Amino acid sequence: AEGTFGIIKYDRRYKRIVRRGLDSVRVEIFLVSIGHNLYKIYNKQMRLREVA
C-alpha cells in the first residue's frame, strides 16, 4: 500500500486533499484512486499491444 501512496503523492503530484468534510474527502480519494487504477489498466493494455 505504501508504494501506491508514494506513486500518487510524488509521481502524480497529489500533495493534499482540497475538500472539507468527511464525505467530500472520501469522494476525492475515491476519484484519485479510480484515476490511478485506470492509468495502470491503460499502461498494461499498451504493453500487451506492443508485445503482440
C-alpha distance matrix in Angstrom:
0.0 3.8 5.4 5.3 6.5 8.7 10.1 10.9 12.4 14.4 15.1 15.8 17.4 16.0 16.7 17.7 18.2 21.9 22.7 24.2 24.1 21.5 22.2 22.1 18.8 17.3 19.0 18.0 14.2 15.0 17.0 14.5 12.0 15.0 16.0 12.9 13.2 17.0 16.7 14.8 17.5 20.3 19.4 19.3 22.7 24.2 23.4 25.0 28.0 28.5 28.7 31.1
3.8 0.0 3.8 5.4 5.2 6.1 8.7 10.0 10.4 11.9 13.3 14.6 15.6 14.6 14.8 16.2 17.5 21.2 22.6 24.1 24.4 22.2 23.4 22.9 19.4 18.6 20.4 18.7 15.1 16.7 18.3 15.3 13.6 16.9 17.2 14.0 15.2 18.7 17.8 16.2 19.4 21.7 20.4 20.8 24.3 25.3 24.4 26.5 29.3 29.5 29.8 32.5
5.4 3.8 0.0 3.8 5.5 5.0 6.2 8.7 9.9 10.5 10.9 12.7 14.4 14.1 15.0 17.1 18.6 22.1 23.8 25.8 26.4 24.4 25.1 24.3 20.9 20.1 21.3 19.4 16.0 17.2 18.1 14.9 13.2 16.1 15.8 12.2 13.5 16.7 15.2 13.5 16.9 18.8 17.2 17.7 21.3 21.9 20.9 23.2 26.0 25.9 26.4 29.2
5.3 5.4 3.8 0.0 3.8 5.4 5.2 6.2 8.6 10.1 10.1 10.7 12.8 12.0 13.5 15.3 16.3 19.6 21.0 23.2 23.8 21.8 22.1 21.2 18.0 17.0 17.9 16.0 12.6 13.6 14.4 11.3 9.4 12.3 12.2 8.7 10.1 13.4 12.3 11.0 14.3 16.4 15.4 16.1 19.4 20.3 19.9 22.0 24.6 25.0 25.7 28.2
6.5 5.2 5.5 3.8 0.0 3.8 5.4 5.1 5.9 8.4 9.7 10.0 11.0 9.6 10.4 11.9 13.1 16.6 18.3 20.3 21.1 19.4 20.2 19.1 15.7 15.3 16.5 14.3 11.0 13.0 13.9 10.6 9.7 13.2 12.9 10.1 12.3 15.4 14.4 13.9 17.2 19.0 18.2 19.4 22.5 23.3 23.1 25.4 27.8 28.1 29.1 31.6
8.7 6.1 5.0 5.4 3.8 0.0 3.8 5.5 5.1 5.8 7.5 9.1 9.8 9.7 10.2 12.8 14.9 18.2 20.4 22.6 23.9 22.5 23.4 22.0 18.6 18.6 19.7 17.0 14.1 16.3 16.6 13.0 12.6 15.8 14.8 11.7 14.2 17.0 15.1 14.6 18.3 19.5 18.1 19.6 22.9 23.1 22.6 25.3 27.6 27.4 28.5 31.3
10.1 8.7 6.2 5.2 5.4 3.8 0.0 3.8 5.5 5.5 5.0 6.5 8.6 9.1 11.0 13.7 15.6 18.5 20.7 23.4 24.8 23.4 23.8 22.1 19.1 18.9 19.2 16.5 13.9 15.5 15.2 11.5 11.1 13.7 12.1 8.9 11.6 13.9 11.6 11.3 15.1 16.0 14.5 16.3 19.5 19.5 19.3 22.1 24.1 24.0 25.3 28.0
10.9 10.0 8.7 6.2 5.1 5.5 3.8 0.0 3.8 5.9 5.9 5.0 6.8 6.0 8.4 10.7 12.1 14.9 17.1 19.8 21.3 20.1 20.4 18.5 15.6 15.6 15.7 12.9 10.5 12.4 11.9 8.1 8.5 11.3 9.7 7.3 10.7 12.8 11.1 11.8 15.2 16.1 15.5 17.5 20.2 20.5 20.9 23.6 25.4 25.6 27.2 29.6
12.4 10.4 9.9 8.6 5.9 5.1 5.5 3.8 0.0 3.8 6.2 5.9 5.4 4.7 5.5 8.4 10.9 13.7 16.4 19.0 20.8 20.1 20.9 18.8 15.7 16.5 17.1 13.8 11.8 14.5 14.1 10.4 11.5 14.6 13.0 11.0 14.4 16.5 14.7 15.5 19.0 19.6 18.8 21.0 23.8 23.7 24.1 26.9 28.7 28.6 30.3 32.9
14.4 11.9 10.5 10.1 8.4 5.8 5.5 5.9 3.8 0.0 3.8 5.6 5.0 6.8 7.6 11.2 14.1 16.5 19.6 22.2 24.3 23.8 24.6 22.3 19.3 20.2 20.5 17.2 15.4 17.8 17.1 13.3 14.3 17.0 14.8 12.6 16.0 17.7 15.2 15.9 19.6 19.7 18.3 20.8 23.6 23.0 23.1 26.3 27.9 27.4 29.1 32.0
15.1 13.3 10.9 10.1 9.7 7.5 5.0 5.9 6.2 3.8 0.0 3.8 5.6 8.1 10.2 13.6 16.0 18.1 21.0 24.1 26.1 25.4 25.7 23.3 20.7 21.2 20.9 17.7 16.0 17.8 16.5 12.8 13.7 15.6 13.0 10.7 14.0 15.1 12.2 13.1 16.7 16.4 14.9 17.6 20.3 19.4 19.6 22.9 24.3 23.7 25.6 28.4
15.8 14.6 12.7 10.7 10.0 9.1 6.5 5.0 5.9 5.6 3.8 0.0 3.8 5.6 8.7 11.6 13.4 15.2 18.0 21.2 23.3 22.9 22.8 20.2 17.9 18.5 17.8 14.5 13.3 15.1 13.3 9.7 11.4 13.1 10.2 8.8 12.5 13.2 10.8 12.6 15.9 15.5 14.8 17.7 19.9 19.4 20.3 23.3 24.4 24.4 26.6 29.0
17.4 15.6 14.4 12.8 11.0 9.8 8.6 6.8 5.4 5.0 5.6 3.8 0.0 3.8 5.9 9.2 11.7 13.3 16.5 19.6 22.1 22.2 22.6 19.8 17.3 18.7 18.3 14.6 13.9 16.4 14.8 11.3 13.6 15.7 13.0 12.1 15.9 16.7 14.5 16.4 19.6 19.3 18.6 21.6 23.8 23.1 24.0 27.1 28.1 28.0 30.2 32.7
16.0 14.6 14.1 12.0 9.6 9.7 9.1 6.0 4.7 6.8 8.1 5.6 3.8 0.0 3.8 6.1 8.1 10.1 13.1 16.1 18.4 18.4 18.8 16.1 13.5 15.0 14.8 11.1 10.4 13.2 12.0 8.7 11.2 13.7 11.7 11.2 14.9 16.1 14.6 16.5 19.6 19.7 19.6 22.3 24.4 24.3 25.4 28.2 29.4 29.6 31.7 34.0
16.7 14.8 15.0 13.5 10.4 10.2 11.0 8.4 5.5 7.6 10.2 8.7 5.9 3.8 0.0 3.8 7.2 9.4 12.7 15.2 17.7 17.8 19.1 16.5 13.6 15.6 16.1 12.6 11.8 15.2 14.6 11.5 13.9 16.8 15.2 14.5 18.1 19.6 18.3 19.8 23.0 23.3 23.1 25.6 27.9 27.8 28.6 31.5 32.9 33.0 35.0 37.4
17.7 16.2 17.1 15.3 11.9 12.8 13.7 10.7 8.4 11.2 13.6 11.6 9.2 6.1 3.8 0.0 3.8 6.2 9.3 11.5 14.0 14.5 15.9 13.3 10.5 13.1 13.9 10.5 10.3 14.0 13.8 11.4 13.9 16.8 15.9 15.7 19.1 20.7 20.0 21.6 24.5 25.1 25.3 27.6 29.9 30.1 31.1 33.7 35.1 35.5 37.5 39.7
18.2 17.5 18.6 16.3 13.1 14.9 15.6 12.1 10.9 14.1 16.0 13.4 11.7 8.1 7.2 3.8 0.0 3.8 5.8 8.2 10.6 11.1 12.3 9.6 6.9 9.9 10.6 7.4 8.0 11.6 11.6 10.2 12.8 15.4 15.1 15.6 18.6 20.1 20.1 21.9 24.3 25.1 25.8 28.0 29.9 30.5 31.8 34.1 35.5 36.3 38.3 40.2
21.9 21.2 22.1 19.6 16.6 18.2 18.5 14.9 13.7 16.5 18.1 15.2 13.3 10.1 9.4 6.2 3.8 0.0 3.8 6.8 10.1 11.7 12.5 9.1 7.9 11.3 11.2 8.2 10.2 13.3 12.6 11.9 15.1 17.0 16.4 17.7 20.6 21.6 21.6 23.9 26.1 26.5 27.5 30.0 31.6 32.0 33.7 36.0 37.0 37.9 40.1 41.8
22.7 22.6 23.8 21.0 18.3 20.4 20.7 17.1 16.4 19.6 21.0 18.0 16.5 13.1 12.7 9.3 5.8 3.8 0.0 3.8 6.7 8.7 9.1 5.8 5.7 9.2 9.1 7.3 9.9 12.4 12.3 12.6 15.4 17.1 17.2 18.8 21.3 22.2 22.9 25.1 27.0 27.6 29.0 31.2 32.6 33.4 35.2 37.2 38.3 39.5 41.6 43.1
24.2 24.1 25.8 23.2 20.3 22.6 23.4 19.8 19.0 22.2 24.1 21.2 19.6 16.1 15.2 11.5 8.2 6.8 3.8 0.0 3.8 6.8 8.3 6.1 6.4 9.9 10.7 9.9 12.1 14.5 15.1 15.7 18.0 19.8 20.4 21.8 24.1 25.3 26.2 28.2 30.0 30.9 32.3 34.2 35.8 36.8 38.4 40.3 41.5 42.8 44.8 46.3
24.1 24.4 26.4 23.8 21.1 23.9 24.8 21.3 20.8 24.3 26.1 23.3 22.1 18.4 17.7 14.0 10.6 10.1 6.7 3.8 0.0 3.8 5.7 5.4 6.2 8.7 10.1 10.6 12.3 14.2 15.5 16.6 18.3 20.0 21.3 22.7 24.4 25.9 27.2 28.9 30.4 31.7 33.3 34.9 36.4 37.8 39.3 41.0 42.3 43.9 45.6 47.0
21.5 22.2 24.4 21.8 19.4 22.5 23.4 20.1 20.1 23.8 25.4 22.9 22.2 18.4 17.8 14.5 11.1 11.7 8.7 6.8 3.8 0.0 3.8 5.5 5.2 6.2 8.7 9.9 10.7 12.1 14.3 15.5 16.4 18.3 20.1 21.1 22.4 24.3 25.8 27.1 28.5 30.2 31.8 33.0 34.7 36.3 37.7 39.1 40.7 42.4 43.9 45.2
22.2 23.4 25.1 22.1 20.2 23.4 23.8 20.4 20.9 24.6 25.7 22.8 22.6 18.8 19.1 15.9 12.3 12.5 9.1 8.3 5.7 3.8 0.0 3.8 5.5 5.1 6.3 8.7 10.1 10.5 12.4 14.4 15.3 16.5 18.5 20.0 21.0 22.5 24.4 25.9 26.9 28.5 30.4 31.6 32.9 34.7 36.3 37.5 39.0 40.9 42.4 43.5
22.1 22.9 24.3 21.2 19.1 22.0 22.1 18.5 18.8 22.3 23.3 20.2 19.8 16.1 16.5 13.3 9.6 9.1 5.8 6.1 5.4 5.5 3.8 0.0 3.8 5.4 5.1 6.1 8.7 9.7 10.6 12.4 14.2 15.3 16.6 18.4 20.0 21.1 22.7 24.5 25.7 26.9 28.8 30.4 31.6 33.1 34.9 36.3 37.5 39.3 41.1 42.3
18.8 19.4 20.9 18.0 15.7 18.6 19.1 15.6 15.7 19.3 20.7 17.9 17.3 13.5 13.6 10.5 6.9 7.9 5.7 6.4 6.2 5.2 5.5 3.8 0.0 3.8 5.4 5.1 6.2 8.4 9.9 10.6 12.2 14.2 15.4 16.5 18.3 19.9 21.2 22.7 24.4 25.8 27.2 28.8 30.4 31.8 33.2 34.9 36.4 37.8 39.5 41.0
17.3 18.6 20.1 17.0 15.3 18.6 18.9 15.6 16.5 20.2 21.2 18.5 18.7 15.0 15.6 13.1 9.9 11.3 9.2 9.9 8.7 6.2 5.1 5.4 3.8 0.0 3.8 5.5 5.3 6.0 8.6 10.0 10.4 12.1 14.2 15.3 16.3 18.2 19.9 21.1 22.4 24.2 25.8 26.9 28.5 30.3 31.7 33.0 34.6 36.3 37.8 39.1
19.0 20.4 21.3 17.9 16.5 19.7 19.2 15.7 17.1 20.5 20.9 17.8 18.3 14.8 16.1 13.9 10.6 11.2 9.1 10.7 10.1 8.7 6.3 5.1 5.4 3.8 0.0 3.8 5.5 4.9 6.1 8.6 9.8 10.4 12.3 14.2 15.2 16.3 18.3 20.0 20.9 22.3 24.4 25.7 26.8 28.5 30.3 31.6 32.8 34.7 36.4 37.5
18.0 18.7 19.4 16.0 14.3 17.0 16.5 12.9 13.8 17.2 17.7 14.5 14.6 11.1 12.6 10.5 7.4 8.2 7.3 9.9 10.6 9.9 8.7 6.1 5.1 5.5 3.8 0.0 3.8 5.4 5.2 6.3 8.6 9.9 10.7 12.4 14.4 15.4 16.7 18.6 20.1 21.2 22.8 24.6 26.0 27.2 28.9 30.6 31.8 33.3 35.2 36.6
14.2 15.1 16.0 12.6 11.0 14.1 13.9 10.5 11.8 15.4 16.0 13.3 13.9 10.4 11.8 10.3 8.0 10.2 9.9 12.1 12.3 10.7 10.1 8.7 6.2 5.3 5.5 3.8 0.0 3.8 5.4 5.0 6.1 8.6 9.8 10.5 12.2 14.2 15.3 16.6 18.4 19.9 21.2 22.6 24.4 25.8 27.2 28.8 30.4 31.8 33.4 34.9
15.0 16.7 17.2 13.6 13.0 16.3 15.5 12.4 14.5 17.8 17.8 15.1 16.4 13.2 15.2 14.0 11.6 13.3 12.4 14.5 14.2 12.1 10.5 9.7 8.4 6.0 4.9 5.4 3.8 0.0 3.8 5.5 5.1 6.2 8.6 9.9 10.6 12.2 14.2 15.4 16.5 18.3 20.1 21.2 22.6 24.4 25.9 27.1 28.7 30.5 32.0 33.2
17.0 18.3 18.1 14.4 13.9 16.6 15.2 11.9 14.1 17.1 16.5 13.3 14.8 12.0 14.6 13.8 11.6 12.6 12.3 15.1 15.5 14.3 12.4 10.6 9.9 8.6 6.1 5.2 5.4 3.8 0.0 3.8 5.3 5.0 6.1 8.6 9.9 10.5 12.3 14.3 15.3 16.3 18.4 20.0 21.0 22.5 24.4 25.8 26.9 28.7 30.6 31.7
14.5 15.3 14.9 11.3 10.6 13.0 11.5 8.1 10.4 13.3 12.8 9.7 11.3 8.7 11.5 11.4 10.2 11.9 12.6 15.7 16.6 15.5 14.4 12.4 10.6 10.0 8.6 6.3 5.0 5.5 3.8 0.0 3.8 5.5 5.1 6.2 8.7 9.9 10.6 12.5 14.4 15.4 16.7 18.6 20.2 21.2 22.8 24.6 26.0 27.3 29.2 30.7
12.0 13.6 13.2 9.4 9.7 12.6 11.1 8.5 11.5 14.3 13.7 11.4 13.6 11.2 13.9 13.9 12.8 15.1 15.4 18.0 18.3 16.4 15.3 14.2 12.2 10.4 9.8 8.6 6.1 5.1 5.3 3.8 0.0 3.8 5.4 5.1 6.2 8.6 9.9 10.7 12.4 14.2 15.5 16.7 18.5 20.1 21.3 22.8 24.6 26.1 27.5 29.0
15.0 16.9 16.1 12.3 13.2 15.8 13.7 11.3 14.6 17.0 15.6 13.1 15.7 13.7 16.8 16.8 15.4 17.0 17.1 19.8 20.0 18.3 16.5 15.3 14.2 12.1 10.4 9.9 8.6 6.2 5.0 5.5 3.8 0.0 3.8 5.4 5.1 6.1 8.5 9.9 10.5 12.1 14.2 15.3 16.5 18.3 20.0 21.1 22.5 24.4 26.0 27.1
16.0 17.2 15.8 12.2 12.9 14.8 12.1 9.7 13.0 14.8 13.0 10.2 13.0 11.7 15.2 15.9 15.1 16.4 17.2 20.4 21.3 20.1 18.5 16.6 15.4 14.2 12.3 10.7 9.8 8.6 6.1 5.1 5.4 3.8 0.0 3.8 5.5 5.2 6.2 8.7 10.0 10.5 12.3 14.3 15.4 16.5 18.4 20.1 21.2 22.7 24.7 26.0
12.9 14.0 12.2 8.7 10.1 11.7 8.9 7.3 11.0 12.6 10.7 8.8 12.1 11.2 14.5 15.7 15.6 17.7 18.8 21.8 22.7 21.1 20.0 18.4 16.5 15.3 14.2 12.4 10.5 9.9 8.6 6.2 5.1 5.4 3.8 0.0 3.8 5.5 5.2 6.4 8.8 10.0 10.8 12.5 14.5 15.5 16.7 18.6 20.2 21.4 23.1 24.8
13.2 15.2 13.5 10.1 12.3 14.2 11.6 10.7 14.4 16.0 14.0 12.5 15.9 14.9 18.1 19.1 18.6 20.6 21.3 24.1 24.4 22.4 21.0 20.0 18.3 16.3 15.2 14.4 12.2 10.6 9.9 8.7 6.2 5.1 5.5 3.8 0.0 3.8 5.4 5.1 6.2 8.6 9.9 10.6 12.4 14.3 15.4 16.7 18.5 20.2 21.5 22.8
17.0 18.7 16.7 13.4 15.4 17.0 13.9 12.8 16.5 17.7 15.1 13.2 16.7 16.1 19.6 20.7 20.1 21.6 22.2 25.3 25.9 24.3 22.5 21.1 19.9 18.2 16.3 15.4 14.2 12.2 10.5 9.9 8.6 6.1 5.2 5.5 3.8 0.0 3.8 5.4 5.1 6.1 8.6 9.8 10.6 12.3 14.3 15.4 16.5 18.5 20.2 21.2
16.7 17.8 15.2 12.3 14.4 15.1 11.6 11.1 14.7 15.2 12.2 10.8 14.5 14.6 18.3 20.0 20.1 21.6 22.9 26.2 27.2 25.8 24.4 22.7 21.2 19.9 18.3 16.7 15.3 14.2 12.3 10.6 9.9 8.5 6.2 5.2 5.4 3.8 0.0 3.8 5.5 5.1 6.2 8.6 10.0 10.6 12.4 14.4 15.5 16.7 18.7 20.2
14.8 16.2 13.5 11.0 13.9 14.6 11.3 11.8 15.5 15.9 13.1 12.6 16.4 16.5 19.8 21.6 21.9 23.9 25.1 28.2 28.9 27.1 25.9 24.5 22.7 21.1 20.0 18.6 16.6 15.4 14.3 12.5 10.7 9.9 8.7 6.4 5.1 5.4 3.8 0.0 3.8 5.5 5.2 6.2 8.7 10.0 10.6 12.4 14.4 15.5 16.9 18.6
17.5 19.4 16.9 14.3 17.2 18.3 15.1 15.2 19.0 19.6 16.7 15.9 19.6 19.6 23.0 24.5 24.3 26.1 27.0 30.0 30.4 28.5 26.9 25.7 24.4 22.4 20.9 20.1 18.4 16.5 15.3 14.4 12.4 10.5 10.0 8.8 6.2 5.1 5.5 3.8 0.0 3.8 5.5 5.1 6.2 8.7 10.0 10.7 12.4 14.4 15.7 16.7
20.3 21.7 18.8 16.4 19.0 19.5 16.0 16.1 19.6 19.7 16.4 15.5 19.3 19.7 23.3 25.1 25.1 26.5 27.6 30.9 31.7 30.2 28.5 26.9 25.8 24.2 22.3 21.2 19.9 18.3 16.3 15.4 14.2 12.1 10.5 10.0 8.6 6.1 5.1 5.5 3.8 0.0 3.8 5.5 5.2 6.2 8.7 10.0 10.7 12.5 14.5 15.6
19.4 20.4 17.2 15.4 18.2 18.1 14.5 15.5 18.8 18.3 14.9 14.8 18.6 19.6 23.1 25.3 25.8 27.5 29.0 32.3 33.3 31.8 30.4 28.8 27.2 25.8 24.4 22.8 21.2 20.1 18.4 16.7 15.5 14.2 12.3 10.8 9.9 8.6 6.2 5.2 5.5 3.8 0.0 3.8 5.4 5.1 6.2 8.7 9.9 10.7 12.6 14.4
19.3 20.8 17.7 16.1 19.4 19.6 16.3 17.5 21.0 20.8 17.6 17.7 21.6 22.3 25.6 27.6 28.0 30.0 31.2 34.2 34.9 33.0 31.6 30.4 28.8 26.9 25.7 24.6 22.6 21.2 20.0 18.6 16.7 15.3 14.3 12.5 10.6 9.8 8.6 6.2 5.1 5.5 3.8 0.0 3.8 5.4 5.1 6.3 8.7 10.0 10.9 12.5
22.7 24.3 21.3 19.4 22.5 22.9 19.5 20.2 23.8 23.6 20.3 19.9 23.8 24.4 27.9 29.9 29.9 31.6 32.6 35.8 36.4 34.7 32.9 31.6 30.4 28.5 26.8 26.0 24.4 22.6 21.0 20.2 18.5 16.5 15.4 14.5 12.4 10.6 10.0 8.7 6.2 5.2 5.4 3.8 0.0 3.8 5.5 5.1 6.2 8.7 10.1 10.7
24.2 25.3 21.9 20.3 23.3 23.1 19.5 20.5 23.7 23.0 19.4 19.4 23.1 24.3 27.8 30.1 30.5 32.0 33.4 36.8 37.8 36.3 34.7 33.1 31.8 30.3 28.5 27.2 25.8 24.4 22.5 21.2 20.1 18.3 16.5 15.5 14.3 12.3 10.6 10.0 8.7 6.2 5.1 5.4 3.8 0.0 3.8 5.4 5.1 6.3 8.8 10.0
23.4 24.4 20.9 19.9 23.1 22.6 19.3 20.9 24.1 23.1 19.6 20.3 24.0 25.4 28.6 31.1 31.8 33.7 35.2 38.4 39.3 37.7 36.3 34.9 33.2 31.7 30.3 28.9 27.2 25.9 24.4 22.8 21.3 20.0 18.4 16.7 15.4 14.3 12.4 10.6 10.0 8.7 6.2 5.1 5.5 3.8 0.0 3.8 5.5 5.2 6.4 8.8
25.0 26.5 23.2 22.0 25.4 25.3 22.1 23.6 26.9 26.3 22.9 23.3 27.1 28.2 31.5 33.7 34.1 36.0 37.2 40.3 41.0 39.1 37.5 36.3 34.9 33.0 31.6 30.6 28.8 27.1 25.8 24.6 22.8 21.1 20.1 18.6 16.7 15.4 14.4 12.4 10.7 10.0 8.7 6.3 5.1 5.4 3.8 0.0 3.8 5.5 5.2 6.3
28.0 29.3 26.0 24.6 27.8 27.6 24.1 25.4 28.7 27.9 24.3 24.4 28.1 29.4 32.9 35.1 35.5 37.0 38.3 41.5 42.3 40.7 39.0 37.5 36.4 34.6 32.8 31.8 30.4 28.7 26.9 26.0 24.6 22.5 21.2 20.2 18.5 16.5 15.5 14.4 12.4 10.7 9.9 8.7 6.2 5.1 5.5 3.8 0.0 3.8 5.4 5.2
28.5 29.5 25.9 25.0 28.1 27.4 24.0 25.6 28.6 27.4 23.7 24.4 28.0 29.6 33.0 35.5 36.3 37.9 39.5 42.8 43.9 42.4 40.9 39.3 37.8 36.3 34.7 33.3 31.8 30.5 28.7 27.3 26.1 24.4 22.7 21.4 20.2 18.5 16.7 15.5 14.4 12.5 10.7 10.0 8.7 6.3 5.2 5.5 3.8 0.0 3.8 5.6
28.7 29.8 26.4 25.7 29.1 28.5 25.3 27.2 30.3 29.1 25.6 26.6 30.2 31.7 35.0 37.5 38.3 40.1 41.6 44.8 45.6 43.9 42.4 41.1 39.5 37.8 36.4 35.2 33.4 32.0 30.6 29.2 27.5 26.0 24.7 23.1 21.5 20.2 18.7 16.9 15.7 14.5 12.6 10.9 10.1 8.8 6.4 5.2 5.4 3.8 0.0 3.8
31.1 32.5 29.2 28.2 31.6 31.3 28.0 29.6 32.9 32.0 28.4 29.0 32.7 34.0 37.4 39.7 40.2 41.8 43.1 46.3 47.0 45.2 43.5 42.3 41.0 39.1 37.5 36.6 34.9 33.2 31.7 30.7 29.0 27.1 26.0 24.8 22.8 21.2 20.2 18.6 16.7 15.6 14.4 12.5 10.7 10.0 8.8 6.3 5.2 5.6 3.8 0.0
